[in-house]
């Protein structure tokens, strides 16, 4: 779905941390424990806009 090389250069626009791919949910997730925003992937394109991101859910 998302090219591995692209994923390696992407960073969270809010906190600049690394991101990881969640293929099952079709989203990119910030790896920072203090941020954790989840960015949607639409039509194979990651939407890396803070306004479009979902906040992490607390468990």
Backbone as CSV, one residue per row, in Angstrom:
resi,resn,N_x,N_y,N_z,CA_x,CA_y,CA_z,C_x,C_y,C_z
1,UNK,0.825,-1.184,0.000,0.000,0.000,0.000,0.877,1.259,0.000
2,UNK,1.698,1.462,1.012,2.602,2.611,1.071,4.017,2.090,0.856
3,UNK,4.747,2.756,-0.022,6.110,2.362,-0.311,6.968,2.468,0.956
4,UNK,7.805,1.453,1.195,8.640,1.409,2.387,9.581,2.613,2.466
5,UNK,10.123,3.022,1.323,11.037,4.177,1.296,10.307,5.459,1.671
6,UNK,9.075,5.607,1.223,8.279,6.787,1.585,8.023,6.806,3.082
7,UNK,7.671,5.667,3.634,7.380,5.573,5.065,8.605,5.962,5.895
8,UNK,9.803,5.628,5.409,11.029,5.939,6.143,11.307,7.441,6.208
9,UNK,10.844,8.208,5.238,11.125,9.644,5.243,9.986,10.468,5.840
10,UNK,8.830,9.858,6.040,7.706,10.584,6.636,7.947,10.817,8.123
11,UNK,7.441,11.939,8.620,7.495,12.254,10.045,6.179,12.908,10.426
12,UNK,5.849,12.815,11.682,4.631,13.450,12.184,4.762,14.970,12.016
13,UNK,3.806,15.607,11.352,3.906,17.056,11.163,3.786,17.856,12.457
14,UNK,3.204,17.269,13.478,3.027,17.996,14.742,4.283,17.960,15.601
15,UNK,4.848,16.752,15.819,5.970,16.622,16.752,7.278,16.185,16.088
16,UNK,7.227,15.883,14.806,8.403,15.489,14.007,8.966,14.118,14.370
17,UNK,8.196,13.290,15.075,8.626,11.933,15.417,8.432,10.997,14.236
18,UNK,9.035,9.818,14.327,8.858,8.799,13.298,7.414,8.313,13.307
19,UNK,7.009,7.731,12.193,5.662,7.178,12.081,5.747,5.720,11.666
20,UNK,4.654,5.008,11.910,4.573,3.606,11.478,3.257,3.402,10.736
21,UNK,3.230,2.362,9.946,2.055,2.051,9.141,1.172,1.046,9.866
22,UNK,-0.116,1.325,9.915,-1.113,0.380,10.405,-1.951,-0.008,9.193
23,UNK,-1.535,-1.101,8.523,-2.204,-1.508,7.279,-3.650,-1.894,7.502
24,UNK,-3.940,-2.567,8.602,-5.302,-3.037,8.864,-6.277,-1.864,8.968
25,UNK,-5.851,-0.790,9.627,-6.731,0.369,9.813,-6.529,1.420,8.728
26,UNK,-5.598,1.192,7.832,-5.263,2.130,6.761,-4.988,3.523,7.299
27,UNK,-3.955,3.583,8.142,-3.537,4.868,8.668,-2.063,4.837,9.044
28,UNK,-1.509,6.023,9.213,-0.124,6.204,9.635,-0.191,6.723,11.066
29,UNK,0.592,6.118,11.955,0.519,6.457,13.374,1.849,7.020,13.850
30,UNK,1.783,8.141,14.536,2.966,8.753,15.144,3.445,7.844,16.273
31,UNK,4.772,7.618,16.360,5.319,6.717,17.374,5.612,7.404,18.700
32,UNK,5.437,8.720,18.768,5.706,9.443,20.013,4.622,9.118,21.046
33,UNK,5.027,8.729,22.267,4.022,8.414,23.293,3.236,9.642,23.754
34,UNK,3.777,10.830,23.560,3.071,12.041,23.974,2.175,12.603,22.882
35,UNK,2.396,12.211,21.633,1.600,12.715,20.506,0.642,11.620,20.033
36,UNK,1.151,10.657,19.304,0.363,9.502,18.887,-0.746,9.759,17.885
37,UNK,-0.698,10.895,17.178,-1.755,11.179,16.205,-1.818,10.099,15.128
38,UNK,-3.009,9.890,14.590,-3.249,8.864,13.568,-3.748,9.546,12.308
39,UNK,-2.966,9.414,11.243,-3.267,10.086,9.980,-3.894,9.096,9.004
40,UNK,-4.995,9.474,8.366,-5.671,8.549,7.445,-4.903,8.368,6.139
41,UNK,-5.159,7.247,5.482,-4.642,6.990,4.137,-5.862,6.896,3.237
42,UNK,-5.931,7.772,2.248,-7.069,7.792,1.326,-6.582,7.533,-0.086
43,UNK,-7.148,6.530,-0.719,-6.774,6.153,-2.087,-5.274,5.918,-2.209
44,UNK,-4.668,5.329,-1.173,-3.251,5.009,-1.194,-2.334,6.178,-0.894
45,UNK,-2.899,7.326,-0.503,-2.107,8.522,-0.238,-2.261,8.911,1.235
46,UNK,-1.147,9.004,1.974,-1.255,9.426,3.368,-1.626,10.903,3.458
47,UNK,-2.630,11.196,4.282,-3.080,12.570,4.485,-2.430,13.060,5.781
48,UNK,-1.277,13.700,5.637,-0.475,14.104,6.793,-0.802,15.544,7.219
49,UNK,-2.068,15.787,7.479,-2.533,17.093,7.941,-3.001,16.958,9.385
50,UNK,-2.526,17.835,10.239,-2.885,17.763,11.659,-4.397,17.855,11.840
51,UNK,-5.055,18.691,11.048,-6.512,18.851,11.149,-7.275,17.593,10.756
52,UNK,-6.677,16.725,9.960,-7.328,15.491,9.524,-7.001,14.296,10.430
53,UNK,-6.055,14.471,11.349,-5.599,13.374,12.200,-6.579,13.093,13.327
54,UNK,-6.555,11.844,13.784,-7.347,11.440,14.951,-6.419,11.380,16.158
55,UNK,-6.916,11.800,17.293,-6.157,11.674,18.536,-6.177,10.213,18.971
56,UNK,-5.129,9.779,19.667,-5.126,8.389,20.149,-6.222,8.175,21.190
57,UNK,-6.759,6.980,21.193,-7.769,6.657,22.203,-7.087,6.153,23.450
58,UNK,-7.575,6.529,24.593,-6.985,6.051,25.842,-7.657,4.738,26.228
59,UNK,-6.829,3.769,26.582,-7.354,2.443,26.899,-7.510,2.244,28.381
